[in-house]
Amino acid sequence: MATIYIVEDDVNIREIERYALKNSGYEVEEFESGESLFKRLERAVPSLLLLDIMLPDGNGLDLLKAFREEGKALTVIILSARNSLEDKIIGLEEGADDYLPKPFHTAELLARIKSVTRRSNGSGRNGIVYGNVKLNPDSRTVEVCGKALTLVKIFDELLIGVGLLHGADVLTLQVFRHGHLLGLL
């Protein structure tokens, strides 16, 4: 299951988040400051980051900006007591994938986590579907009859290259014209 990092200085809120996430099958790591998070990110990147804005050692938005400047590909949901429209817009423009004001219901948090994760994994509405074949350039996967195929690295790169150079429709045609290479036809 996915690993989610919680960055929250309020022990009670962090405990509620941890409980809800663990009961939903997620692995959880907790941080009460931006500094401790940055140290951990040097060794491992989570599937998702739940980020509070008001932290004891700085502003969560500054952390988010630093992640983006360093090129860290993190999926981030901001959870904050700052709930004005301006705060939400700034958070989203700084690179958050979603913004959930406190207080929130844990059912909504879990639904938003699923939604953001689905989009970031490319398993949402992205991809090319033709009959029983689904090609997803974002996640670089191909499924036939719901069964994932293991692609050779160079063919994977070729599929992505064709898609970027010629668009989704031509990519679909290329896959079907050359389906024998995958053993599909």
Buried (B, 14 or more C-beta within 10 A) or exposed (E): EBBBBBBBBBEEBBEBBBEBBEEBEBEBBBBBBBBBBBEBBEEEBBBBBBBBBBBEEBEBBEBBEEBBEEEBEBBBBBBBEBEEEEBBEBBEEBBBBBBBBBEBEBEEBBEBBEBBBEBBBBBBEBBBEEEEBBBBBBEBBBBBEEEEBEBEEEBBEBBBEBBEEEEEEEBBEBBEEBEEEBEBE
